[in-house]
């Protein structure tokens, strides 16, 4: 039964989380979707003895994530790892070329499967809207990274969460600035949207209590 969950990624996952190692369950997970997911899980199933970490770091791209993967992922031995990464790789001045992005992400997943063969993986699609810090060139780059992440999810038998489609659908209810504050970082409503989608997508993985 899954009870040890790790959220990994960049600032969207970080969301001002605490850097303290030992905190009561639900504390220090930041103000974003990991906190919202954790709150729902621990409220719905208090008997499961959840252990939930947020190890997102603002500014990370895929090579940076790979560099700290042993300490911040493998050593924790989670039952499920959720990864949202890619927006910083698309920075047109300081980013990571697409071929390297794909190779390093693939190597990270291979390393994970070898070290933790029973651990479930959730790959969250990188996303954006074209405004604020995101121009048309960056939007195009994000779409290419999204295609890669989806293909990697299929290759490594991971659950793929189509964040861009979820956000695009939400435009029927409110404009893009309502969901993302700058084209890439979610507002509270955007984080709630991601959390709700994550919980719905992982219902079968997490078991009958969900």
C-alpha positions in Angstrom: 0.0 0.0 0.0 1.3 3.4 -0.9 1.9 5.7 2.0 5.3 7.3 1.4 4.9 10.0 -1.3 7.6 12.3 -2.6 6.9 15.5 -4.7 9.8 16.7 -6.8 10.4 19.5 -9.2 11.1 23.2 -9.4 9.5 26.4 -8.0 6.0 25.3 -8.9 6.4 22.3 -6.6 8.6 24.2 -4.1 6.0 26.8 -3.4 7.9 28.3 -0.5 8.2 24.9 1.3 10.2 24.6 4.5 13.8 23.3 4.4 13.5 21.7 7.8 13.9 17.9 7.8 11.7 16.9 10.7 8.2 18.4 10.8 4.8 17.2 11.8 2.8 15.6 8.9 1.4 18.3 6.6 3.6 21.0 7.9 6.2 22.7 5.8 5.0 21.4 2.4 4.6 24.9 1.0 1.6 26.8 -0.4 1.1 24.8 -3.6 -0.4 21.6 -4.9 1.7 19.2 -2.7 0.3 20.8 0.4 -3.2 20.6 -1.0 -2.8 16.9 -2.0 -1.3 16.0 1.4 -4.1 17.8 3.3 -6.7 15.8 1.4 -4.9 12.5 1.9 -4.2 12.8 5.6 -7.8 14.0 6.2 -9.4 11.2 4.2 -7.3 8.3 5.6 -5.6 9.2 9.0 -4.9 5.5 9.7 -2.5 5.0 6.8 0.5 6.7 8.6 1.3 8.9 5.6 4.8 10.1 5.1 4.8 13.0 2.5 7.8 15.0 1.4 8.1 18.1 -0.8 11.7 18.3 -2.2 11.0 20.8 -5.0 13.7 23.5 -5.4 13.0 26.8 -7.1 15.1 27.3 -10.2 15.8 23.6 -10.8 16.0 22.2 -14.3 16.4 18.5 -15.2 20.2 18.3 -14.8 20.0 20.0 -11.3 17.3 17.6 -10.3 19.5 14.7 -11.5 22.4 16.0 -9.5 20.5 15.8 -6.2 18.4 12.7 -6.9 20.3 10.3 -4.7 19.8 12.4 -1.5 16.5 13.9 -2.3 14.7 10.9 -3.8 16.4 7.5 -3.8 17.6 7.7 -0.2 14.0 8.4 1.0 12.7 5.2 -0.6 9.2 6.5 -1.3 6.4 4.3 -2.6 5.5 7.0 -5.1 7.5 9.8 -6.7 5.7 12.7 -8.5 7.8 14.8 -10.7 7.0 18.2 -12.3 10.0 19.7 -14.1 10.7 21.4 -17.4 9.8 25.1 -17.3 13.3 26.2 -16.3 14.8 24.0 -19.0 12.9 26.2 -21.5 14.6 29.4 -20.5 15.9 30.6 -23.8 19.0 32.1 -22.3 19.9 29.7 -19.5 17.9 26.6 -20.4 18.8 23.0 -21.4 18.7 21.9 -25.0 15.9 19.6 -25.8 18.2 16.6 -26.6 19.9 16.9 -23.2 16.6 17.4 -21.4 15.3 14.1 -22.9 18.5 12.2 -22.1 19.0 13.4 -18.5 15.3 12.9 -17.7 15.4 9.4 -19.2 18.6 8.6 -17.2 16.9 9.9 -14.0 14.0 7.5 -14.6 16.2 4.6 -15.4 18.2 5.2 -12.3 15.0 5.3 -10.3 13.6 2.1 -11.7 16.9 0.3 -11.0 17.2 1.5 -7.4 13.5 1.4 -6.6 11.8 -1.1 -8.9 8.5 -1.1 -6.9 8.1 2.7 -6.7 5.3 4.2 -8.7 6.0 7.2 -10.8 3.8 10.2 -11.7 5.1 12.5 -14.4 3.4 15.9 -14.5 3.4 17.6 -17.8 5.2 21.0 -17.9 2.8 23.8 -18.8 2.4 27.5 -19.5 0.2 30.2 -21.0 1.6 32.7 -23.4 1.8 35.9 -21.3 3.9 37.4 -18.6 7.3 35.6 -18.6 6.3 33.3 -21.5 6.5 34.4 -25.1 5.6 32.4 -28.2 9.1 30.9 -28.5 9.1 29.7 -24.9 5.5 28.3 -25.3 6.6 26.3 -28.3 9.6 24.9 -26.4 7.4 23.9 -23.4 5.1 22.0 -25.8 8.1 20.1 -27.1 9.2 19.2 -23.5 5.6 18.1 -22.8 5.7 15.7 -25.7 9.0 14.2 -24.4 7.6 13.8 -20.9 4.5 12.0 -22.2 6.7 9.7 -24.2 8.9 9.0 -21.2 5.8 8.2 -19.1 4.8 5.6 -21.6 8.3 4.1 -21.8 8.7 3.9 -18.0 5.1 2.8 -17.3 4.5 6.0 -15.3 1.2 7.8 -14.8 1.2 10.9 -17.0 -0.8 13.9 -15.7 -1.7 16.2 -18.7 -1.5 19.5 -16.8 -1.6 21.7 -20.0 -4.9 20.1 -21.1 -6.3 20.5 -17.6 -5.4 24.2 -17.6 -6.6 24.7 -21.1 -10.0 23.3 -20.2 -10.1 25.6 -17.2 -10.1 28.6 -19.6 -13.7 27.9 -20.2 -14.4 29.1 -16.7 -11.9 31.9 -16.1 -9.1 33.7 -18.1 -5.5 32.5 -18.0 -4.4 35.1 -15.5 -6.8 33.6 -13.0 -4.9 30.3 -13.1 -1.3 31.3 -13.6 0.2 34.6 -12.3 2.9 35.0 -14.9 2.4 32.4 -17.6 4.0 29.6 -15.6 3.5 29.9 -11.8 0.1 28.9 -10.6 -2.1 31.2 -8.5 -4.0 29.5 -5.6 -6.8 28.5 -8.0 -4.2 26.9 -10.4 -2.6 24.9 -7.5 -6.0 23.7 -6.5 -6.7 22.6 -10.1 -3.4 20.6 -10.2 -4.1 19.1 -6.8 -7.6 18.0 -7.7 -6.3 16.5 -11.0 -3.5 14.7 -9.2 -5.8 13.1 -6.7 -8.3 12.0 -9.3 -5.5 10.5 -11.5 -3.8 8.6 -8.7 -7.0 7.3 -7.1 -6.4 3.7 -8.3 -2.7 3.8 -7.4 -3.4 5.0 -3.8 -6.1 2.3 -3.2 -9.7 2.0 -2.2 -9.6 4.7 0.5 -9.2 7.3 -2.3 
